[in-house]
Amino acid sequence: MKKVLILGAYGKIARIVEKRLLDNPDYQLTLVLRHACRLDSLKNHNNVTVIEGDVSDKSLLTKVIADQDVVYANLNGQMERWAQNIVFSMQQNSV
């Protein structure tokens, strides 16, 4: 099973990606967004873990990136700072 982390999981494009990946049972999704209640419809799905959090939180990123095969960042805003946090966390986890 391929593990995919989606940051900014409630974005319009992220939702399309999630739907496509969930059509294939070979994917395990970890979805990170600021307001997890927005994805309540997925919280009982066997191949989905929904996590409330913010990409500016390095410790959270380091935890959620661990053991992932793919990291998809669907973000808008302070891209340079967030990208640095994401890359740092990926390096910490050898992703």
N, C-alpha and C positions, 0 to 999 in steps of 0.2 A: 504494500500500500504506500502510495506517495503522499507525504505530508506537506500541505500547503498553508502558509500563513498569509492572511490578507489583512493588511493594515489600512484603516479607513474603510472598513467593510460595509458601510451603509451608503457609500457613494454610488452614483448611477451606473458607472462602468463596473465597479466592483460587484454590484448585484447581478449583472449579466454574467460576469466571470463565475461567480458562485453558482448560479443556476446551471451553467454549462458543466462545471466540475462535479456538481452533485448528481448530474445525470449519469455519471460514471462511478460505480461503487469502489473503484480502485483509489479514490482520493479521500483523504482525511483532512478536513478544513479546520483551521483555527482562525476565528474571525475576531479582530480587535477593533473596537470603536468606542467613542466617548460615552455613548448612551446605549448600553446593551439592550435595554427594553425595546429598542427599535427592531431588533431581530428576534423577538419572542417567538415568532413563528418557526424558527429553526432550533430553538433550545432543546427540543426533544429528539432531534434528528440524530441517528446513530453515528454519522460521520462528521458531526459538527461540534466544535467547542466554541462558545461565545464568551469573550472576555471584555469587560469594561476597562478601558484604560486610555492613556494618552501617549503618543509617540515621543513626547518630550521627556518621558520617564525612562531613563536609561536602564534602571534595574528591572522594570517591567519588560522592556524590550529584550534584555539579556535572558530573562526567564522564558518568554514566549517563543523566542527564536531557537532555543535549544531543541535539537532533534528534528528540525524542519528540513525538508528537502528544497523547498522553494519559498522565497519571500517576495510577495507582491505588495508594493506600496502604492495605494490609491489615495494620494494625499494632495492637499491644496493649501498653500500658505507659506510658512517659514521653511521652504524646501531645503535650503543649505544646512541649517541647523539640524533638521530632522534627518536628513540624509547622513550627516555625520554620526548621529546617534545610531541609526540603523546599521551603517557599515561597521561601526565600533562593536555593536552587539553581535553582528554576523561573524566578525573576526574572533571575538571571544568564544564563539561556539563552533568555529571552523565550518561555517555554512557558506 
